[in-house]
Amino acid sequence: MKFKNYLESITGIGIYPLISLIVFVVFFGLVTLYVIKGNKKHFEKLRNLPINENN
């Protein structure tokens, strides 16, 4: 039996790709909102962290 046959025999297997797509879209949307509405001073501090010699 091929792998595809094993997956076809599982009842309700079609919902998993939809759930993973929803989780990805929600996560990507939340990260995008965090970047857009985030604290700009905090992002500036993180951006300069590797070249900043002061603690």
C-alpha positions as CSV (number, residue, x, y, z in Angstrom):
1,M,0.0,0.0,0.0
2,K,1.2,3.5,-0.8
3,F,1.3,6.3,1.7
4,K,-1.6,8.0,-0.1
5,N,-3.8,5.0,0.5
6,Y,-3.1,5.1,4.3
7,L,-4.1,8.8,4.4
8,E,-7.3,8.2,2.4
9,S,-8.3,5.5,4.9
10,I,-8.3,7.9,7.9
11,T,-11.7,9.3,8.5
12,G,-11.8,13.1,8.6
13,I,-8.3,13.6,7.4
14,G,-9.3,16.5,5.1
15,I,-9.8,18.8,8.1
16,Y,-6.1,18.9,9.0
17,P,-4.8,20.9,6.0
18,L,-7.6,23.4,6.7
19,I,-6.7,23.7,10.4
20,S,-3.0,24.1,9.6
21,L,-3.8,26.8,7.1
22,I,-5.9,28.7,9.6
23,V,-3.2,28.4,12.3
24,F,-0.6,29.8,9.8
25,V,-2.8,32.7,8.6
26,V,-3.7,33.7,12.2
27,F,0.0,33.5,13.4
28,F,1.2,35.5,10.4
29,G,-1.5,38.1,10.9
30,L,-0.7,38.5,14.6
31,V,3.0,38.8,13.9
32,T,2.2,41.4,11.2
33,L,0.0,43.4,13.6
34,Y,2.7,43.2,16.3
35,V,5.3,44.7,13.9
36,I,3.0,47.4,12.6
37,K,1.6,48.5,15.9
38,G,4.6,47.6,18.1
39,N,6.7,50.0,20.1
40,K,9.0,51.7,17.7
41,K,11.6,52.6,20.4
42,H,11.8,48.9,21.4
43,F,12.4,47.9,17.7
44,E,15.0,50.6,17.4
45,K,16.8,49.3,20.5
46,L,16.7,45.7,19.1
47,R,18.0,46.9,15.7
48,N,21.0,48.6,17.3
49,L,21.7,45.8,19.7
50,P,24.5,44.0,17.8
51,I,26.5,47.3,17.2
52,N,25.7,48.9,20.6
53,E,28.7,48.6,22.9
54,N,26.9,49.8,26.0
55,N,24.9,47.4,28.1
